[in-house]
Amino acid sequence: KQWVFLSFVALPTIFLIPGNAQNGDFTVVVLPDTQYYSESYPAILNSQMQWIVNNAAGLNVQLVLGLGDIVNNGGSSTEWATADVAYKKLDAAHIRYFAPLGNHDYDANNPAKRTAATVNFNHYFGPSRYQNTSYWSTPYWQGSYPSGSNENFYGLVTINGQQFLILALEFYPRDASLSWAGQLIQNNPGAE
């Protein structure tokens, strides 16, 4: 197998050309840095999520991948509540997503504190969000590190009969997080 690791830095916009999925085609929507929408433009964030919901069938949207920085000020409960409402549109439509932790998502924007600084993130986007059986009768979220925190988490998603291992790692992952991720890759040899 060949693995390609990509790093994204502040991508301002992702353009999708509306069309119809055919012959097993599918769409993965990428949401880079929604932080300013959560902070100052909640209508835009809500409209982005509604666009995904409205176009999910026609584009065969199988997955939405966040790139971190869900909010701009990790200590702001208002920003987290805004993001929560927007993402719940995906929950209600049963559209799978991964919303990983970015540097702005730490309480007081302090990634150096690690787990101690992820109270708000885990309150809104922790393991319980992905384990909600009213949205996910068959959960795709599989586990996290450290236990009880979604600083690092993973899931298995099957698309067109092929299983994909999705890893969402913390901002500047620690060695222990990278070891955890490496073990997951070894434990799932059949996943892409």
Order of alpha helices (4+ residues) and beta strands (2+ residues): beta-alpha-alpha-beta-alpha-beta-alpha-alpha-beta-beta-beta-alpha
